[in-house]
């Protein structure tokens, strides 16, 4: 039998019991102690610098006692007992290696969290300061760091990544990149938990808020069906989460905060559904107006104005819908409001400039203009800064030629032809020529056709030909006017008016309703023709040309003054006084309140009342006094003429009445003379008398004497 063993005292070091899970303080070597201290320091540093870990977990519908109970049933690792010292040494070596790897991984994770946290704070700071483009860029860098260069799957649960996508979506919406914002909201939802529990940045409160943001982004982009679905989902998600929150045993502050977020989401989604209905009503009204065909040109214009009102209402809900922008541009073109059309296109291009440099990395696939370089001359805030400036009102601002070249590349294909035509009709010839060259060079590059589509450029050559004719013919007309060849100048101006006409017939000024393309160009051409006709003393024809110019721009001051002078020449003094008084009234109003005169729909952008000088104003007032004096003199002459005519009429009436009385008296006397009603009766009476047998003398003894008869002596 084996010898008895003493179990109280180990017989050898190999028989010592080892518990690796619960080591004593003295059992560590100095290497192990150093590794343990490094690990603890790294974890403490990570916990201190990671502000995400400082936030409390918010478990909806789960009490603290349940959490403790759940943790009490967590499986514990069994202590490992070695049979010999070699096994213990091997285990300790493996533990040291694992601890070293853990320290390295923890250090890398700590650096990553620090970087993400820093970039996120920078993005939030830029957002608060209104630098939304820089905010998007910082959030993109933070997402890249969090996903290891966009290699990590988005579908995996990540509370930090969800918050980054949600914050970047908010910044994208402020830049006008609504489709990108909706895509980021979808990614944020993929990184959250779809159940009734979770923190404020991953639970139902966060999901309902992101759903509302995604719905709003879809609505602004014009995706009405997607917006409606997202709004309804937000309401449903928030309502389902409210009941468990009321029954939970979590803190009162956290409960109130969650309820506030959920109720706010419900309110926002309800208001969003109201906007969806308003958008649909506007589209239905626009479709109804577009289906109607006016009987007359006036009815068509009235329908176009109503159509424009409905489109503007829809655009107020969905400013990012390119389809609505194209419909508005077409409506403005049908109304011949070219100045407003150009202003709208340039504002849209300035809005598109806000997204320059935004669509990078994971957003590059959503870039609407991937082949367009960032703008240098086109400023995104050009129309937004100093909106109340009197000397430079925002509705009258126009881009420089360099900025126009960058703006035309940021417009949808369906808008570009009308924009170039508006530049020509507003006499912005340099901008029109450079914009045409820019779009032609851009589209001639084969790589751009795949991104913008193969746009036919036949209209571009036609527009370039019209631009050349317009500039040449108008310059020739101006030269003829300076040489006093007024008739030829008027003909050249009339030819220039027919460039945009579909027919090839010559300009006919005798038409009852002059049809032209509108714009500053045609208003100036009509006014120039009026000047030529006034020089030829054809004032009535000049009045008609001035009226055509004022039909294009109702506040065209030069045409208004010129028409008043023409009325004075043809002695239509009342019409002349009305024109002069209207001219003076507009100038007075512009001096008193300059902002009231800023109305791009009616005002003339190139000859405004505020542009009238004091000398021109004084001259117009003096001309008004002269016209009133002439009107008084003409009134006096007319009064004397009327008095003389009245006197002559009274005299003639008296003569007529006297003649009538005399005729009536003679007739009465003849009737009173019995038997002498006529000559035949008198002859019968003469013959029957028998007293005087002389031949009947019809002259009654008063017949004329014979010529040359001599009187006999007594």
C-alpha positions in Angstrom: 0.0 0.0 0.0 1.2 3.6 -0.8 2.5 5.6 2.1 0.2 7.9 3.9 0.1 11.5 2.6 0.0 14.6 4.8 -2.8 16.7 3.3 -2.2 19.6 5.6 1.2 20.5 4.3 2.0 20.2 0.5 4.6 17.6 -0.1 5.9 19.5 -3.1 5.3 22.7 -5.0 3.7 20.7 -7.9 0.8 19.7 -5.7 -0.1 23.4 -4.9 -3.8 24.4 -5.8 -4.0 27.3 -8.3 -7.2 29.6 -8.8 -6.6 31.8 -11.8 -9.9 33.5 -11.4 -9.3 34.8 -7.9 -5.5 35.3 -7.5 -4.1 36.8 -4.4 -2.3 40.0 -4.4 1.0 38.4 -3.7 0.6 35.8 -6.4 1.3 38.3 -9.3 4.8 38.8 -10.6 6.0 42.3 -11.4 5.3 41.8 -15.1 1.7 40.7 -14.3 1.2 43.6 -12.0 2.4 46.1 -14.7 0.1 44.6 -17.3 -2.9 44.8 -14.9 -2.1 48.4 -14.1 -1.8 49.3 -17.7 -5.1 47.7 -18.5 -6.9 49.5 -15.6 -5.4 52.9 -16.7 -6.4 52.4 -20.3 -10.0 51.5 -19.2 -10.2 54.5 -16.9 -8.9 56.8 -19.6 -11.4 55.5 -22.1 -14.2 55.9 -19.7 -13.1 59.5 -18.9 -12.8 60.6 -22.5 -15.8 58.8 -24.0 -18.8 61.0 -23.3 -21.0 58.4 -24.9 -20.3 56.0 -22.0 -21.3 58.7 -19.5 -24.9 58.6 -20.7 -27.3 56.4 -18.8 -28.9 53.5 -20.4 -32.7 53.9 -20.7 -34.5 50.6 -20.7 -38.2 51.2 -21.5 -40.5 48.7 -19.8 -37.8 47.1 -17.6 -37.4 47.9 -13.9 -34.1 48.1 -12.0 -35.0 45.0 -10.0 -35.5 43.0 -13.2 -32.1 44.2 -14.4 -30.5 43.1 -11.1 -32.3 39.7 -11.2 -31.1 39.2 -14.8 -27.5 40.0 -13.9 -27.7 37.6 -10.9 -28.3 34.6 -13.2 -25.3 35.4 -15.4 -23.1 32.4 -15.8 -19.8 32.4 -13.9 -16.6 30.9 -15.0 -15.4 27.9 -13.0 -12.1 28.2 -11.3 -9.4 26.2 -13.1 -7.2 24.1 -11.0 -3.9 22.9 -12.3 -2.4 19.5 -11.4 1.1 20.8 -11.7 3.2 23.9 -11.8 3.8 23.7 -15.6 0.1 24.0 -16.3 -0.1 27.0 -14.0 2.8 28.7 -15.7 1.3 28.1 -19.1 -2.0 29.6 -18.0 -0.3 32.6 -16.6 1.6 33.1 -19.8 -1.6 32.9 -21.9 -3.2 35.4 -19.5 -0.4 37.8 -19.9 -0.6 37.6 -23.8 -4.4 38.1 -23.7 -4.0 41.1 -21.3 -1.4 42.6 -23.6 -3.7 42.2 -26.7 -6.6 43.6 -24.7 -4.5 46.6 -23.7 -3.5 47.3 -27.3 -7.1 46.9 -28.5 -8.4 49.0 -25.7 -5.9 51.7 -26.6 -6.9 51.6 -30.3 -10.6 51.7 -29.3 -9.9 54.6 -27.0 -8.2 56.6 -29.8 -11.1 55.8 -32.1 -13.7 57.0 -29.6 -11.7 60.1 -29.0 -11.6 60.9 -32.7 -15.3 60.2 -33.3 -16.2 62.3 -30.3 -14.0 65.2 -31.4 -15.4 65.1 -35.0 -18.9 64.9 -33.7 -18.5 67.9 -31.4 -17.0 69.9 -34.3 -20.0 68.9 -36.5 -22.4 70.0 -33.8 -20.5 73.3 -33.4 -20.6 74.0 -37.1 -24.3 73.2 -37.2 -25.1 75.6 -34.4 -23.1 78.4 -36.1 -24.9 77.9 -39.4 -22.0 76.4 -41.3 -24.0 73.4 -42.5 -21.6 72.3 -45.3 -18.7 72.0 -42.8 -21.0 70.2 -40.4 -21.8 67.6 -43.0 -18.1 67.1 -43.7 -17.2 66.6 -40.1 -20.0 64.1 -39.6 -18.9 62.3 -42.7 -15.4 62.0 -41.3 -16.8 60.8 -37.9 -18.9 58.1 -39.7 -15.8 57.1 -41.7 -13.8 56.7 -38.4 -16.7 54.8 -36.7 -17.1 52.4 -39.6 -13.4 51.9 -40.3 -13.4 53.7 -43.6 -17.1 52.7 -44.5 -16.2 49.0 -44.3 -18.4 48.2 -41.3 -21.9 47.0 -42.1 -24.6 49.6 -41.4 -27.1 47.0 -40.5 -25.3 46.1 -37.2 -26.5 47.7 -34.1 -24.5 50.8 -33.2 -25.9 53.6 -31.1 -23.1 56.1 -31.9 -23.4 55.4 -35.7 -27.1 55.9 -35.5 -26.7 59.3 -33.9 -24.0 60.3 -36.4 -26.3 59.5 -39.3 -29.2 61.3 -37.7 -27.2 64.4 -37.1 -25.8 64.4 -40.6 -29.3 64.1 -42.0 -30.3 67.3 -40.1 -27.3 69.2 -41.6 -28.0 67.8 -45.1 -31.6 69.1 -44.9 -30.3 72.6 -44.1 -28.1 72.6 -47.2 -31.0 71.5 -49.4 -29.8 67.9 -50.0 -33.1 66.4 -49.1 -32.5 63.0 -50.8 -29.3 62.6 -49.0 -31.0 63.4 -45.7 -33.7 60.8 -46.3 -31.0 58.2 -47.1 -29.1 59.0 -43.9 -32.3 58.7 -41.9 -32.8 55.2 -43.3 -29.2 54.3 -42.3 -29.8 55.6 -38.8 -32.9 53.4 -38.5 -30.9 50.4 -39.5 -28.5 51.0 -36.7 -31.2 51.1 -34.0 -33.2 48.4 -32.2 -36.7 47.9 -33.4 -38.4 47.1 -30.1 -39.9 48.9 -27.1 -36.7 49.2 -25.1 -33.5 51.1 -25.6 -31.8 54.4 -24.8 -32.8 57.8 -25.9 -30.5 57.5 -28.9 -31.5 54.0 -30.0 -35.0 53.3 -28.7 -38.4 54.2 -29.9 -38.0 57.9 -29.0 -35.0 58.1 -31.3 -36.7 56.1 -34.0 -39.9 58.2 -34.1 -37.7 61.4 -34.3 -35.7 60.0 -37.2 -38.9 58.8 -39.0 -40.3 62.4 -38.8 -37.0 63.7 -40.1 -37.0 61.3 -43.0 -40.6 62.1 -43.8 -39.9 65.8 -43.8 -36.9 65.2 -46.1 -39.0 63.2 -48.5 -41.7 65.8 -48.5 -39.3 68.6 -49.3 -37.8 66.5 -52.1 -41.3 66.0 -53.6 -41.6 62.3 -52.7 -45.1 62.6 -51.4 -46.0 58.9 -51.0 -42.8 58.1 -49.1 -43.3 61.1 -46.9 -46.8 60.0 -46.0 -45.7 56.5 -45.2 -42.9 57.8 -42.9 -45.2 60.2 -41.1 -47.7 57.5 -40.4 -44.9 55.2 -39.2 -43.6 57.8 -36.9 -47.1 58.3 -35.3 -47.6 54.6 -34.9 -44.1 54.0 -33.4 -44.6 56.9 -30.9 -48.0 55.8 -29.8 -46.9 52.2 -29.2 -44.0 53.4 -27.1 -46.0 55.8 -24.9 -47.9 53.1 -23.0 -44.9 51.1 -21.8 -43.2 54.3 -20.7 -46.1 55.2 -18.4 -45.9 51.8 -16.7 -42.1 51.6 -16.3 -40.3 52.2 -13.0 -37.5 54.3 -14.5 -36.6 57.8 -13.3 -39.1 60.6 -13.5 -36.7 62.8 -15.5 -36.0 60.2 -18.1 -39.7 59.4 -18.4 -40.6 63.0 -19.0 -37.9 63.4 -21.5 -38.9 60.3 -23.5 -42.6 61.3 -23.4 -41.7 64.8 -24.6 -39.8 63.4 -27.6 -42.6 61.0 -28.5 -45.3 63.6 -28.2 -43.3 66.1 -30.2 -42.8 63.4 -32.9 -46.6 62.8 -33.0 -47.3 66.6 -33.4 -44.6 67.0 -36.1 -45.9 64.0 -38.0 -49.5 65.3 -37.8 -48.4 68.7 -39.1 -46.5 66.9 -41.8 -49.6 65.1 -43.0 -51.3 68.4 -43.2 -48.6 69.6 -45.5 -49.0 66.5 -47.6 -52.7 67.2 -48.1 -51.9 70.9 -49.0 -49.4 69.7 -51.5 -51.9 67.4 -53.2 -54.6 70.0 -53.2 -52.2 72.4 -55.0 -51.3 69.8 -57.6 -54.9 69.0 -58.2 -55.7 72.7 -58.7 -52.8 73.0 -61.1 -53.9 70.0 -63.1 -57.4 71.4 -63.3 -56.2 74.8 -64.6 -53.8 73.2 -67.0 -56.6 71.1 -68.5 -58.7 74.2 -69.2 -58.2 76.1 -72.5 -59.0 79.8 -72.5 -61.3 81.1 -75.3 -59.3 84.3 -75.6 -55.7 85.4 -74.9 -56.9 87.2 -71.8 -58.5 84.0 -70.5 -55.3 82.0 -71.2 -53.2 84.6 -69.3 -55.6 84.5 -66.4 -55.3 80.7 -66.3 -51.5 80.9 -66.4 -51.6 83.3 -63.4 -53.8 80.9 -61.4 -51.5 77.9 -62.5 -48.5 79.8 -61.2 -50.2 80.4 -57.9 -50.9 76.7 -57.4 -47.3 75.8 -58.3 -45.9 78.4 -55.8 -48.1 76.8 -53.2 -46.7 73.4 -53.9 -43.2 74.7 -54.0 -43.6 76.2 -50.5 -44.1 72.6 -49.3 -41.5 70.9 -51.6 -38.8 73.3 -52.5 -36.5 70.5 -53.6 -38.8 69.2 -56.3 -37.1 69.8 -59.7 -40.3 68.9 -61.5 -42.1 71.8 -59.8 -39.3 74.2 -60.6 -39.6 73.2 -64.3 -43.3 73.8 -64.3 -42.9 77.2 -62.7 -40.3 78.2 -65.3 -42.7 77.1 -68.1 -45.5 79.1 -66.5 -43.4 82.2 -66.2 -42.4 81.8 -69.8 -46.0 81.6 -71.0 -46.7 84.9 -69.0 -43.5 86.5 -70.7 -42.2 87.4 -67.3 -38.5 86.9 -68.3 -36.9 88.9 -65.5 -38.7 86.9 -62.8 -37.8 83.7 -64.7 -34.1 84.5 -64.8 -34.2 85.5 -61.1 -35.8 82.2 -60.2 -33.3 80.2 -62.1 -30.3 82.0 -60.6 -31.8 81.6 -57.1 -32.2 77.9 -57.7 -28.6 77.6 -58.9 -27.4 79.5 -55.8 -29.2 77.0 -53.7 -27.6 74.1 -55.6 -24.2 75.7 -54.8 -24.8 75.0 -51.1 -24.2 71.3 -51.7 -20.8 71.8 -53.3 -18.3 69.5 -51.5 -21.1 67.8 -49.5 -21.6 64.6 -51.5 -18.3 62.7 -50.7 -17.5 59.2 -49.7 -20.7 57.3 -48.9 -22.8 60.2 -50.2 -21.1 60.5 -53.6 -23.8 58.3 -55.3 -26.5 60.9 -54.5 -24.7 63.9 -56.0 -27.1 65.4 -58.7 -24.1 67.1 -60.5 -21.1 64.8 -59.9 -19.1 66.2 -62.8 -19.5 69.9 -61.9 -16.6 71.6 -60.2 -17.2 73.6 -57.0 -18.3 77.1 -57.7 -15.9 80.0 -57.2 -17.8 83.0 -58.5 -21.3 81.8 -57.7 -22.0 82.5 -54.0 -24.7 80.5 -52.3 -25.8 83.5 -50.2 -25.8 86.0 -53.0 -29.6 86.5 -52.8 -29.8 86.1 -49.1 -27.4 88.6 -47.7 -28.7 92.2 -47.1 -32.3 91.4 -48.2 -33.5 94.9 -47.2 -30.8 96.8 -49.2 -32.5 99.8 -50.9 -29.8 100.4 -53.5 -29.5 96.6 -54.3 -32.9 94.9 -53.7 -32.8 91.1 -53.8 -35.5 90.7 -56.5 -33.4 92.9 -58.9 -30.1 91.2 -58.3 -28.4 89.5 -61.3 -25.4 87.3 -61.4 -22.1 88.3 -63.0 -21.1 86.6 -66.3 -18.7 84.3 -64.5 -21.3 83.3 -62.0 -23.8 82.7 -64.8 -21.4 80.2 -66.4 -21.3 78.3 -63.1 -25.1 78.6 -62.5 -26.2 77.2 -65.9 -24.4 73.9 -65.1 -26.4 73.5 -61.9 -29.8 73.8 -63.5 -32.0 70.9 -64.7 -31.9 70.2 -68.4 -35.5 71.3 -69.0 -34.8 74.8 -67.6 -31.6 75.7 -69.4 -33.1 76.7 -72.8 -35.6 79.1 -71.2 -33.0 80.5 -69.0 -30.7 81.3 -71.9 -33.7 82.9 -73.7 -34.5 85.0 -70.7 -30.9 86.3 -70.6 -31.2 87.5 -74.3 -34.6 89.0 -73.8 -33.4 90.9 -70.8 -30.5 92.3 -72.9 -27.9 90.4 -70.9 -26.0 89.6 -74.1 -22.6 88.9 -72.5 -24.1 86.5 -70.0 -26.2 84.7 -72.7 -23.2 84.2 -74.9 -20.9 82.9 -72.2 -23.6 80.6 -70.7 -24.2 79.0 -74.1 -20.5 78.4 -74.5 -20.2 76.9 -71.0 -23.1 74.5 -71.5 -21.8 73.5 -74.9 -18.3 72.8 -73.7 -19.7 70.9 -70.7 -22.0 68.7 -72.8 -19.4 68.1 -75.5 -17.4 66.0 -73.0 -18.5 62.4 -73.4 -18.2 61.6 -69.7 -20.8 64.2 -68.8 -23.5 62.6 -71.0 -23.8 59.6 -68.7 -24.6 61.8 -65.7 -26.8 64.5 -67.2 -28.2 62.5 -70.1 -27.8 63.1 -73.8 -29.3 66.5 -74.1 -29.9 67.6 -77.8 -28.2 70.9 -78.5 -30.2 71.9 -81.6 -31.9 74.6 -79.6 -28.5 76.0 -78.6 -27.5 76.8 -82.2 -30.9 78.4 -82.8 -30.6 80.5 -79.7 -27.1 81.6 -80.6 -28.4 82.7 -84.1 -31.2 84.7 -82.5 -28.7 86.3 -80.1 -26.5 87.3 -83.1 -29.4 88.8 -85.0 -30.7 90.7 -82.0 -27.4 92.3 -81.2 -26.7 93.2 -84.9 -30.1 94.6 -85.8 -30.6 96.6 -82.7 -27.2 98.2 -83.0 -28.0 99.1 -86.7 -31.2 100.7 -85.6 -29.5 102.8 -83.0 -27.0 103.9 -85.6 -29.7 104.9 -88.0 -31.5 106.9 -85.2 -28.4 108.8 -84.4 -28.0 109.7 -88.1 -31.7 111.0 -88.1 -32.8 108.3 -90.5 -35.9 107.8 -88.4 -38.0 105.8 -90.9 -35.2 103.2 -91.5 -34.5 103.0 -87.8 -38.1 102.3 -87.1 -38.1 99.5 -89.7 -34.9 98.0 -88.2 -36.4 98.0 -84.7 -39.5 96.3 -86.1 -37.5 93.6 -87.8 -35.8 93.0 -84.5 -39.2 92.5 -82.9 -40.0 89.6 -85.2 -36.9 87.5 -84.3 -38.8 85.5 -81.7 -42.0 85.3 -83.8 -42.9 81.9 -85.3 -44.0 83.5 -88.6 -41.7 85.1 -91.2 -44.0 88.1 -91.9 -42.7 91.6 -91.4 -43.6 93.6 -88.4 -47.1 95.1 -88.7 -47.7 98.1 -86.4 -51.3 98.4 -87.5 -52.4 95.3 -85.7 -54.9 95.9 -83.0 -53.0 93.7 -80.5 -49.3 93.6 -80.9 -48.0 90.2 -80.0 -44.3 90.1 -78.9 -42.0 87.9 -76.8 -41.9 90.4 -74.0 -38.9 91.2 -71.8 -36.8 94.3 -71.5 -35.6 93.9 -75.1 -39.0 94.2 -76.7 -40.1 97.0 -74.3 -37.1 99.0 -75.4 -37.6 98.3 -79.0 -41.2 99.5 -78.8 -40.1 102.6 -77.0 -37.4 103.3 -79.6 -39.9 103.0 -82.4 -42.1 105.5 -80.6 -39.2 107.9 -80.5 -38.7 107.5 -84.3 -42.4 108.1 -85.0 -42.4 111.2 -82.8 -39.5 112.6 -84.8 -41.6 112.0 -87.9 -44.6 113.7 -86.2 -46.7 110.5 -86.3 -47.9 110.9 -82.7 -50.9 108.5 -82.9 -48.7 105.6 -84.0 -46.2 106.6 -81.4 -48.9 106.3 -78.7 -49.6 102.8 -79.8 -45.9 101.8 -79.5 -45.6 103.3 -76.1 -48.7 101.4 -75.0 -47.1 98.1 -76.2 -44.0 98.9 -74.2 -46.1 99.7 -71.1 -48.0 96.4 -71.5 -44.7 94.6 -71.0 -43.4 96.8 -68.1 -46.2 98.9 -66.5 -43.7 101.1 -64.7 -41.4 101.8 -67.7 -40.9 105.5 -66.9 -39.5 106.6 -70.2 -42.4 105.0 -72.2 -44.9 106.6 -69.8 -43.4 110.1 -70.2 -43.1 109.7 -74.0 -46.8 108.6 -74.3 -47.8 111.7 -72.2 -45.9 113.9 -74.7 -47.6 112.3 -77.6 -51.0 112.8 -76.1 -50.2 116.5 -75.6 -49.2 116.8 -79.3 -52.5 115.5 -80.5 -54.3 117.7 -78.0 -55.7 114.9 -75.9 -54.9 116.9 -72.8 -56.8 114.9 -70.3 -54.9 111.7 -71.3 -51.6 113.7 -71.2 -52.3 115.1 -67.8 -53.1 111.6 -66.5 -49.8 110.2 -67.8 -47.8 113.1 -66.3 -49.5 112.8 -62.9 -48.9 109.0 -62.8 -45.3 109.6 -63.6 -44.8 112.2 -60.9 -46.8 110.1 -58.4 -44.5 107.0 -58.9 -41.4 109.1 -58.4 -42.8 110.7 -55.2 -43.7 107.3 -53.8 -40.2 105.9 -54.6 -38.6 108.8 -52.8 -40.9 108.4 -49.7 -40.8 104.6 -49.4 -38.3 102.9 -51.7 -39.3 99.4 -50.5 -42.9 99.8 -51.8 -41.7 100.1 -55.3 -39.9 96.8 -55.3 -42.3 94.5 -57.1 -40.6 92.4 -59.8 -44.0 91.5 -61.4 -44.9 95.0 -62.3 -41.9 97.2 -61.9 -39.3 97.9 -64.6 -36.0 96.5 -63.5 -34.0 98.9 -65.7 -35.9 102.2 -65.6 -37.3 102.4 -62.1 -39.0 105.4 -60.5 -36.1 105.5 -58.0 -33.7 106.0 -60.9 -35.3 109.3 -62.1 -33.0 112.2 -61.4 -34.1 115.5 -59.9 -33.6 117.3 -63.3 -35.9 114.8 -65.1 -38.4 115.1 -62.3 -38.4 118.9 -62.5 -38.7 118.9 -66.3 -41.7 116.5 -66.1 -43.5 118.8 -63.6 -42.9 121.8 -65.8 -44.2 119.9 -68.8 -47.3 119.1 -66.8 -47.9 122.7 -66.0 -47.5 123.6 -69.7 -50.0 120.9 -70.7 -52.5 122.2 -68.1 -52.1 125.7 -69.4 -52.7 124.6 -73.0 -55.7 122.7 -71.8 -57.1 125.8 -70.2 -56.5 127.9 -73.3 -58.1 125.3 -75.4 -61.0 125.2 -73.0 -61.4 129.0 -73.3 -61.3 128.9 -77.1 -63.8 126.1 -77.0 -66.0 128.1 -74.7 -66.0 131.2 -77.0 -66.7 129.0 -80.0 -69.6 127.4 -78.2 -71.0 130.8 -77.2 -70.9 132.0 -80.8 -72.4 128.9 -82.1 -75.1 129.2 -79.5 -75.8 132.8 -80.5 -75.9 132.0 -84.2 -78.2 129.1 -83.5 -80.6 131.4 -81.6 -80.7 133.9 -84.4 -81.4 131.3 -87.0 -84.1 129.9 -84.8 -85.7 133.4 -84.6 -85.6 133.8 -88.4 -87.1 130.4 -88.9 -89.9 131.2 -86.5 -90.7 134.6 -88.2 -90.7 132.9 -91.6 -93.1 130.3 -90.3 -95.4 132.9 -88.9 -95.5 135.0 -92.1 -96.2 131.9 -94.2 -99.1 131.0 -91.9 -100.5 134.5 -92.1 -100.4 134.6 -95.9 -102.1 131.3 -96.1 -104.8 132.5 -93.7 -105.4 135.6 -95.8 -105.8 133.6 -99.0 -108.3 131.4 -97.4 -110.3 134.4 -96.2 -110.5 135.9 -99.8 -113.7 134.4 -101.2 -113.6 133.3 -104.8 -110.0 134.2 -105.3 -108.4 131.0 -104.2 -106.6 130.5 -107.5 -105.9 132.1 -110.9 -108.4 130.0 -112.8 -111.3 131.0 -110.6 -110.3 134.7 -111.0 -110.4 134.3 -114.8 -113.8 132.7 -114.7 -115.1 135.6 -112.6 -113.5 138.1 -115.0 -115.1 136.6 -118.0 -118.5 136.4 -116.3 -118.5 140.0 -115.2 -119.2 141.4 -118.7 -118.2 144.9 -117.7 -114.8 144.9 -119.1 -114.4 142.9 -122.3 -110.6 143.3 -122.4 -108.5 140.3 -122.6 -107.6 138.7 -119.2 -104.4 140.2 -117.9 -102.8 137.7 -115.6 -100.5 140.4 -114.3 -103.4 142.4 -113.0 -102.5 145.6 -115.0 -99.0 145.6 -113.7 -97.3 144.0 -116.7 -93.8 145.3 -117.5 -93.3 148.1 -120.0 -91.8 147.3 -123.4 -88.2 148.1 -123.6 -87.5 151.3 -125.6 -91.0 152.7 -125.5 -91.3 156.5 -125.4 -93.8 158.5 -123.4 -96.3 160.5 -125.5 -96.7 164.2 -124.9 -99.9 165.3 -123.4 
